[in-house]
Amino acid sequence: MDNAGEADGFHPDLPGADMRARPGLRHVRAGELDSGTAQSGGGMRRFAAISGELAGSRRIWMGETRVAPGTASSAHHHGESETAIYVVSGHPEFAYVDDSEGEPHEKRAKAGPGDYIYVPPYVAHREENPDPDEEAVVVIARSTQEPVVVNLPSLFHDDDSGSVT
């Protein structure tokens, strides 16, 4: 049976899509990461790896964050961006507000190497590294092309008009 032209889960045909070859892939080496990204303070450093400027990406941003021992970021959210986090090393914790039971309260996700965290759009959160000796390193991917960071006065701040960096 000839299945040419039929879509499947691994090789979908995209009717009307421009399937011409694109420029080759871009290899961003570890030493080429850009530290000129939005930051949330508190001993946390973000480094861009895949961005419009570094790789020519149009719809995603990807980078690395290093959280120094015994530190925490300020409370913040990432606007309309969805954020996925992969823990490379260390044991970072992610504090956020949960109001699913009617009364807002702080919750924590304690992560370790190999774990993933998903942060929906506009969810106020704070990254922490409670370990007094070991740095935490995570890889971050965002659905927006640049890393939006809106710093907030606290996790319980319900106005998204914090400072954008």
DRENDO-1510 file (C-alpha; in Angstrom, 1 decimal, always signed):
<recs>
REC; n; res; u; v; w
REC; 1; MET; +0.0; +0.0; +0.0 .
REC; 2; ASP; +1.4; +3.4; -1.0 .
REC; 3; ASN; +1.3; +5.8; +2.0 .
REC; 4; ALA; +3.1; +8.6; +0.3 .
REC; 5; GLY; +1.6; +12.0; +1.1 .
REC; 6; GLU; -0.3; +10.7; +4.2 .
REC; 7; ALA; +0.4; +12.2; +7.6 .
REC; 8; ASP; +1.6; +10.1; +10.5 .
REC; 9; GLY; +2.6; +10.9; +14.0 .
REC; 10; PHE; +6.3; +11.1; +13.2 .
REC; 11; HIS; +6.3; +12.6; +9.7 .
REC; 12; PRO; +3.3; +14.9; +9.4 .
REC; 13; ASP; +2.6; +16.4; +6.0 .
REC; 14; LEU; +1.9; +20.1; +6.5 .
REC; 15; PRO; -0.5; +21.1; +3.7 .
REC; 16; GLY; +0.3; +24.6; +2.5 .
REC; 17; ALA; +3.6; +24.8; +4.5 .
REC; 18; ASP; +6.7; +26.1; +2.9 .
REC; 19; MET; +8.9; +23.0; +3.0 .
REC; 20; ARG; +12.0; +24.5; +1.3 .
REC; 21; ALA; +15.3; +24.0; +3.0 .
REC; 22; ARG; +16.2; +26.5; +5.7 .
REC; 23; PRO; +19.7; +27.7; +6.6 .
REC; 24; GLY; +21.8; +25.1; +8.4 .
REC; 25; LEU; +21.5; +24.6; +12.1 .
REC; 26; ARG; +23.4; +26.9; +14.5 .
REC; 27; HIS; +25.9; +25.4; +17.0 .
REC; 28; VAL; +26.1; +27.6; +20.1 .
REC; 29; ARG; +29.2; +26.5; +22.2 .
REC; 30; ALA; +29.2; +26.7; +26.0 .
REC; 31; GLY; +31.6; +29.6; +25.9 .
REC; 32; GLU; +29.3; +31.6; +23.6 .
REC; 33; LEU; +26.4; +31.9; +26.0 .
REC; 34; ASP; +25.2; +35.5; +26.5 .
REC; 35; SER; +25.0; +36.8; +30.1 .
REC; 36; GLY; +23.2; +40.0; +28.9 .
REC; 37; THR; +19.7; +38.6; +29.7 .
REC; 38; ALA; +17.0; +39.6; +32.1 .
REC; 39; GLN; +17.8; +38.7; +35.7 .
REC; 40; SER; +15.9; +38.2; +38.9 .
REC; 41; GLY; +18.6; +39.0; +41.4 .
REC; 42; GLY; +19.5; +37.0; +44.4 .
REC; 43; GLY; +22.6; +35.1; +43.2 .
REC; 44; MET; +20.8; +33.8; +40.1 .
REC; 45; ARG; +22.4; +34.2; +36.7 .
REC; 46; ARG; +20.6; +33.5; +33.3 .
REC; 47; PHE; +22.6; +32.9; +30.1 .
REC; 48; ALA; +21.0; +32.8; +26.7 .
REC; 49; ALA; +22.0; +30.0; +24.3 .
REC; 50; ILE; +19.2; +30.0; +21.7 .
REC; 51; SER; +17.8; +33.4; +20.9 .
REC; 52; GLY; +17.2; +35.6; +18.0 .
REC; 53; GLU; +20.5; +37.3; +18.4 .
REC; 54; LEU; +22.6; +34.2; +19.0 .
REC; 55; ALA; +21.0; +31.6; +16.8 .
REC; 56; GLY; +18.4; +33.4; +14.7 .
REC; 57; SER; +15.5; +31.7; +16.5 .
REC; 58; ARG; +12.0; +33.2; +15.8 .
REC; 59; ARG; +9.7; +31.6; +18.3 .
REC; 60; ILE; +11.7; +30.1; +21.2 .
REC; 61; TRP; +14.3; +31.1; +23.7 .
REC; 62; MET; +16.6; +28.6; +25.6 .
REC; 63; GLY; +19.3; +29.1; +28.1 .
REC; 64; GLU; +20.9; +28.1; +31.3 .
REC; 65; THR; +20.5; +29.4; +34.8 .
REC; 66; ARG; +23.0; +29.1; +37.6 .
REC; 67; VAL; +21.7; +29.6; +41.2 .
REC; 68; ALA; +24.5; +30.2; +43.7 .
REC; 69; PRO; +24.5; +28.2; +47.0 .
REC; 70; GLY; +22.2; +29.5; +49.7 .
REC; 71; THR; +20.4; +32.1; +47.4 .
REC; 72; ALA; +17.0; +32.8; +45.9 .
REC; 73; SER; +15.7; +34.9; +43.1 .
REC; 74; SER; +13.2; +37.7; +43.6 .
REC; 75; ALA; +9.5; +36.9; +43.0 .
REC; 76; HIS; +8.7; +37.2; +39.3 .
REC; 77; HIS; +6.8; +35.8; +36.3 .
REC; 78; HIS; +7.5; +35.5; +32.6 .
REC; 79; GLY; +4.5; +37.2; +31.1 .
REC; 80; GLU; +2.7; +35.2; +28.4 .
REC; 81; SER; +5.6; +32.8; +28.0 .
REC; 82; GLU; +5.4; +29.2; +29.0 .
REC; 83; THR; +8.6; +28.0; +30.7 .
REC; 84; ALA; +10.0; +24.5; +30.9 .
REC; 85; ILE; +12.9; +23.8; +33.3 .
REC; 86; TYR; +15.3; +20.8; +33.3 .
REC; 87; VAL; +17.5; +20.4; +36.4 .
REC; 88; VAL; +21.0; +19.5; +35.4 .
REC; 89; SER; +22.6; +19.6; +38.9 .
REC; 90; GLY; +21.9; +20.6; +42.4 .
REC; 91; HIS; +18.6; +20.6; +44.2 .
REC; 92; PRO; +16.7; +23.8; +43.4 .
REC; 93; GLU; +13.3; +24.6; +44.9 .
REC; 94; PHE; +10.5; +26.6; +43.2 .
REC; 95; ALA; +8.1; +28.6; +45.4 .
REC; 96; TYR; +4.8; +29.6; +44.0 .
REC; 97; VAL; +1.3; +30.6; +45.1 .
REC; 98; ASP; -1.5; +28.1; +44.9 .
REC; 99; ASP; -5.0; +29.3; +45.3 .
REC; 100; SER; -6.8; +26.2; +44.1 .
REC; 101; GLU; -8.3; +25.7; +47.5 .
REC; 102; GLY; -9.8; +29.2; +47.7 .
REC; 103; GLU; -7.2; +30.8; +50.0 .
REC; 104; PRO; -3.8; +31.6; +48.4 .
REC; 105; HIS; -0.8; +29.9; +50.1 .
REC; 106; GLU; +2.8; +29.3; +49.2 .
REC; 107; LYS; +3.7; +25.9; +47.8 .
REC; 108; ARG; +7.1; +24.5; +46.9 .
REC; 109; ALA; +8.4; +22.1; +44.3 .
REC; 110; LYS; +11.7; +20.5; +45.4 .
REC; 111; ALA; +13.7; +19.3; +42.4 .
REC; 112; GLY; +16.8; +17.3; +41.6 .
REC; 113; PRO; +18.9; +16.3; +38.7 .
REC; 114; GLY; +16.9; +14.9; +35.8 .
REC; 115; ASP; +13.6; +16.5; +37.0 .
REC; 116; TYR; +11.5; +18.9; +34.9 .
REC; 117; ILE; +9.4; +21.9; +36.0 .
REC; 118; TYR; +6.6; +23.6; +34.0 .
REC; 119; VAL; +5.7; +27.2; +34.8 .
REC; 120; PRO; +2.5; +28.4; +33.1 .
REC; 121; PRO; +2.2; +32.0; +31.8 .
REC; 122; TYR; +1.9; +34.7; +34.5 .
REC; 123; VAL; +2.5; +32.4; +37.4 .
REC; 124; ALA; +4.5; +34.2; +40.1 .
REC; 125; HIS; +7.4; +32.1; +41.4 .
REC; 126; ARG; +10.8; +32.2; +43.0 .
REC; 127; GLU; +13.8; +29.9; +42.3 .
REC; 128; GLU; +15.8; +29.0; +45.4 .
REC; 129; ASN; +18.9; +27.0; +46.1 .
REC; 130; PRO; +18.9; +26.1; +49.8 .
REC; 131; ASP; +22.1; +24.1; +49.6 .
REC; 132; PRO; +24.9; +26.0; +51.4 .
REC; 133; ASP; +27.6; +24.5; +49.2 .
REC; 134; GLU; +26.4; +23.3; +45.8 .
REC; 135; GLU; +25.4; +25.5; +42.9 .
REC; 136; ALA; +22.1; +24.5; +41.1 .
REC; 137; VAL; +22.2; +24.5; +37.3 .
REC; 138; VAL; +19.1; +24.3; +35.2 .
REC; 139; VAL; +18.3; +24.5; +31.4 .
REC; 140; ILE; +15.3; +26.7; +30.5 .
REC; 141; ALA; +13.2; +26.8; +27.4 .
REC; 142; ARG; +10.5; +29.5; +26.8 .
REC; 143; SER; +7.7; +29.8; +24.2 .
REC; 144; THR; +8.6; +33.4; +23.6 .
REC; 145; GLN; +11.6; +34.3; +21.5 .
REC; 146; GLU; +13.2; +36.5; +24.3 .
REC; 147; PRO; +13.3; +35.8; +28.0 .
REC; 148; VAL; +10.6; +38.1; +29.6 .
REC; 149; VAL; +11.1; +38.6; +33.3 .
REC; 150; VAL; +8.6; +40.7; +35.3 .
REC; 151; ASN; +10.0; +41.2; +38.8 .
REC; 152; LEU; +7.3; +41.5; +41.6 .
REC; 153; PRO; +7.4; +42.7; +45.2 .
REC; 154; SER; +6.2; +39.3; +46.4 .
REC; 155; LEU; +4.7; +36.0; +45.3 .
REC; 156; PHE; +1.3; +37.2; +46.5 .
REC; 157; HIS; +1.4; +40.3; +44.3 .
REC; 158; ASP; -1.7; +40.0; +42.1 .
REC; 159; ASP; -0.8; +42.8; +39.7 .
REC; 160; ASP; +1.4; +41.9; +36.7 .
REC; 161; SER; +2.8; +45.4; +36.4 .
REC; 162; GLY; +6.0; +44.7; +38.2 .
REC; 163; SER; +9.3; +45.9; +36.6 .
REC; 164; VAL; +10.0; +44.3; +33.3 .
REC; 165; THR; +13.7; +43.4; +32.6 .
</recs>
